[in-house]
Amino acid sequence: MERRKLGRTGIEVSALCLGSMTWGTQNTTEEGHAQINRALSTGIDFVDTAEMYPVNPIAKETIGRTEEIIGKWFERGGARDRMILASKHSGAGMRHVRDGADISGATIPDAVEGSLKRLQTDYIDLYQFHWPNRGSYMFRQNWAYDPSGHDVAAVRQNMEDCLGALQREVDRGTIRAFGLSNESAWGTAQWLAASERAGGPRVASVQNEYSLMCRFYDTDMSELSLNEDVGLLSFSPLATGLLTGKYQGGAVPDGSRLTLNPDLGGRKTERAFDAVDAYLAVARKHGLDPSQMALAWCMTRPFMCSVIFGATTMDQLEVAIGAADVRLIDEVLADLDAAHRAHPMPY
């Protein structure tokens, strides 16, 4: 399994990352543990979670359950030093966590302690902010998000306060590195500037949605990533399963995300299915599994640190693991670019 640098931290992670957000709703504790064991056996040692997981649905009674499942893996003898573990501090407006409070220097210590307790570990390798207090372009909010009216001085002061709290966690050994999620180029640049100006851990990564069907990162964020050594951790690289082709022709497989989330978070559109047809045609032309093609393509991107995938079955896990051995020739890449030009921003 290829390994890649996590920013300038000195930490290396596997090029594929095991996502965990279904553990506790769609997956049992035992199934989550089986996924961890199988991933580790292949060299995938990077596991991503969050204090608010699981999802599908997000509910007050399940908040923290995914971290608890990982904690039970450690409790049952899983070796902590075999895993690079990432978790997240929920963003503003998550009413089931701290009544929706903003991320601040005051919320960070308790949030870290809560995650450590549930995870049954002394440290988190990568601690991420799940989304910015000021809002985000992610999750289809790009169609209406309006950044005007921000109190820029307050935003920058909050960043400095948060970095101070994070540095105290670094000093006591509870976190090793800091990352962002659902963040913009301006926001990431401000975090980098704040760490230079006031101290605190430098941003190592940004976890944003990225796939053949969601390529916002190719512009300003790509330039920032490459020039500032802030790698992308891409989530939803299969576009919530659309790129597998399993939803084409109106299909709704039993137990799939579409049975739980009827519009796939705003991704289910007529144009989306047309785009999937184009990508499936590329896979057929070149004799590739469409899921492995989509994951392998993500791994070719020059700004990519690690590609986060999730699985609800062991068969899905095996397909994703196999993507690590897929090499896309120039003709495949050209065909994928042509499909993207024909079907830009399908949702």
N, C-alpha and C positions, 0 to 999 in steps of 0.2 A: 504494500500500500504506500503510495507516494505521501511524503510528509512536506508540509509547508510552514513557513515562518508566520507566527502570529504578531503582526506589526513589528515593533522594535523591542519586544519583550524578552526575546531569547527563548520563548516557548515555541515548540513545534507541534503541529496538530496534523491528523490525517486529512487527506484531501476530500474525504467523505465524512460527514458528521451524522451521527444517529440522533434524530429528533424524537421527542418523547411525549408530545402534547396529547396523544390519545390514551396514554397509560392512566387508567383510573376511570375512564368512561368506555371507550371502545375496546380497550385491552385490560386484562386482569394483571394483577401483580406478577403472577407466574409467567404470563406472556411477555411482560416488560423485561423480566429477568432473563428469559430465554433470548430475547433480542439482544440484550447487552452481551450475554455470553457468546452468541454467534458473531456479533460485530467484532468483539475483542479478538476472537479466534482468527479473524481475517486481517487484523491490523488496524481496524477502525476503532480508535481509542478516544475519540472526541464525542461527548454526549452533551446535548443542549436541552435545557429545561427552563422553567420559570416558576416564580412563586404562585402565579395565577392558574397554572395548568392543573388539571386537564381542561380541554375545550370540547366542543360538540356534545353538550353545550357548556358554556361557562356558567357555573352556579355557585352560590355562596357555600353550599354544603360540600362541594368538591374542591374548593380552593386549597392548594397545597398538597393535594393527594399524589400528584406525580412525583414531587420531591420526596414524599414519604416512601413511595415505591422504590426509588433509587436508594434511599436510606436503608430500606430493608435489605437491599442487595448487599450493601456494605455490612449490615448487621449479620447477615447469613454467611459472611466470610469472603465477600468480594474484596479484592485488594485495591485499596484506594490509589496506590501509586501506578496502577495499570490504566487509570482513566484520567483524561483531561476533561474537567467538568465545568460547564458554563450554566449560569442561571441569570435571572433577570428581576429587577425591581420594577413593579407595575407602575405605569404612568398615571398621570392625572386623569381623574374621571372614572377610574375603576372602583365602583362603589362598594364592591365586596371586599376591597382591601383598603384599610385605613380610611374608609368612608370617602374614597375618591380623592384624597389629598394629593397635592403636587409632590413631585420628587424634590427633596430638599436636604440640606445638611442635617436637619433634625430627624427626617424619616429614615435615613440610611442605616444608622446603627441598629435599630430594631428590626428593619427589614433583613439585614444581613444575618442577625442572630436568629430570626425566625427560619430563614432558609437553612442555616447551619444545623439547627436543631432537627428540622424535618429530614435533611439529607444525612444526618448522623456522621458529619465530617467536621474537621477543624478548619477547612479552608475551601474556597471556591476559586478555581483557576482563572475564570473569566467572568467578571460581574458586569452585567449590561443594564442599561436603562431602556425599558421596553418601548417607550415612545416619548417624544418631547412634551413638556408641560404646555408649550405654546400651540400644540397641534401638529399635524403631519399631512403630507401629501399621499401617504400610503393608504391601502385598503379602499381604493376608489374615491378617496377624499380629494384627489387631485382635480376632479371636475369642479369642485366648489371651494376648495381651501383658499382663504384670503389672508395673506400674511401682513396686510396693512394694519396699522394700529398697535403693533407690538411696542411695549416699553423696552427698548433695546438695552437701556442701562440696567433695568431690573433683570432681564434675561442674563446678561453677562455677570451680574452680581450673584444670581442664583448658581450659575455655573461655577464661580469661584468658591462659593459656600459648599457646593456638592463635592468639588475636588478636594477641599480641605477635609471633609468627612471621609472621603474615599482614601486619602493619604493616611489618615489615622487607622483605617482598616488594614491598609498595606503594612503599616508599621507594626501592627499587632499580629500580622500573619494570617488574617482571615480571608483576604483576597490577594491574588497575584497580579491580575491585569484588569483593565477597564475597557468596556466596549459600549457602543451605542446600538440602537435598533430603531428602524422606521425614521431615520434621520435624513436631513437634507444636506446639500453641499455647504450652504451658508452655516447651518447649525454645526456641522462637523468642524468646519474651519474655525468657528468661534470656540469650540471646546479645545481645539489644538492651541489656539492663541491664549486661552485662559490658563492652560497648563504651563505655557512658557512665561506668562505674565505673573502668575500667582503661585505656581507650583502645583503639585498633585500629579497623579498618574496620567500619562499621555494616552490618548485614545489609540487602541490597538486594532480595532475592527468595527465594522458597521454591519449589523444584520438587517438586511432589507429584502423585500420580495424581488426575485429575479428568476426569469425563465425565458424560454423562446417566445413566450407570449406576453412577457412583462419586462421590457428592456429600458426602463427609465434610467437605470444605472449607467448605461452606455455613454452618457454625455458628461455633465459636470462632475458627477460623483466618480466616474471612471478616472478623470483627470486628477481629481484630488487624491484618490486611492493610490494611484501609481506614483505621484510626486511626493506624497507624504507618508508612504508605507502604512496605509490604513486599509487592510484587506477586507473584501466583502465576504460575509457569511450569508449565502443566499438561502432564503427560505421559500417554500413552495416551488421548487424547481420543476415539478411536474404539473404546475398550475392546478393545484387541488385535485389532481387525477385526470384532468382533461386531456393532457398529452399522452396518457396511456391509450386513449381511444375507447375506454370502457363506457363512456357516456354517449357515444355517437349513435345516431338513429333513434334518439329518445330513450335509450336504455338507462335503467336505474337499478344497478346491481344491489342485491340484498346486503345490508350492512355497510354500504358505501357512504361516503360523506354526503352525497346528494340526498340520501334518505333522511339525513339529519339537518342539512342546510340547503333548502330548496333552490337558492340562487347562487350557491357556492361563494358567498360573500361578494356578490355583484359580478362574478366572473361568467356566469351563465348567460350568454347573449347569442343571438343568431350569428353574429360575426365571429364569435369565439369558435363555434362549431365549424364554420368555413375554414378558419385558420388551422384548426386541428386536422381537418381533411388534407390540407396542404402539407403539413408536417408528417402525417401518416404516409402520404405518397412518397416523400423523401425516404422514409424508413423502408418502405417496400422496395423502392428502386434499388436501394443499396443493400438489401438483405439484413437490416438491423432491427433489433427490438426497439420499438419507439420509446419506451421508458429509458432504456440504457442509452439510446442516442441523445435524449434530452439531458440526462445527467452528465454524460460524457462531454456534450457541448458546453455545458456550464463550466466544467473543469478546464476547458481550453481558454477561458477568458483571462486576459493578462492581469486583471485586478482581483481574481478569485483567490481567497484563502481556503475556504472549505465550503462544500455544498451540503446543506442540511436536507436530509430526506426522512420521511416517516413511513412506517409500515403498520398495517393492522393484522397482517398475516405473515407467517414465515416465508411463504412463497414470494410475497412482495419484497421481503427483505433480501432474499436470494437474488432476485432480479436486480435490485439496487446495488448489491455488492458486486455483481458481475460487470457493472458499468465501469469499474476501476480498470478493467482490462480491455475496454473498447477504445480503439484509436480511430479518430475520424479523419479520413483523407480529405485533401483539398476540394475535391469535387463535392463531397458531402457538405462541407462548410459553405461552399458557394451556393449549393441548392438551398440550404437553410437560410442564407442571407436573402436569396431571391424570394423565398416564402415570406420572410419577415417584411420585405419591402411591399409585397402584395397584400399583406394583412397586418398593417401596423396597429398597435394599441387596440386590440379587439375587445377590450373591456376597460 
